[in-house]
């Protein structure tokens, strides 16, 4: 089998989605499996999270995975919110990869600290404002995803936080 290397980014083009040669390198077997990926960058701000959620929903539907849209929207909202909190005002990257029967949702941010799952997610239930204290998002990700994790990127700082659905 011959190994093929391609450099493509799927990106927003004139209000739709297009493909341009550039960006991330993908290596796979010419006669075998090549995962499909799309990625966009956003400025880490709370106002970006709804746009990220909508973009993921559109891409997942384009991949023919409409049945996973609710979980994908929940997961990407949590991962993106964590990235916004970890690196406010910085550039974050969101990637969706279709890998066989599964999709992988990933968010990169420049903060090196891994996300933390709350040790006691019910500890603040008696607080007046317990809904806004945070700390439960990764528990939701863990329950909605087949797998999830954090992969450091020491060469450029930061990390990818990902979930497989």
Secondary structure, DSSP 8 states (H G I E B T S, - for coil): --EEEEEEEEEEETTEEEEEEEEEEEEEETTS---EEEEEEEE--HHHHHHHHHHHHHHHHHTT-GGGHHHHHHHHHHHHHHHHHHSTTSEEEEEEEEETTEEEEEEEES--S-----S-TTTTTTSTTGGGS---HHHHHHHHSSEEEEEE-TTTSSEEEEEE-
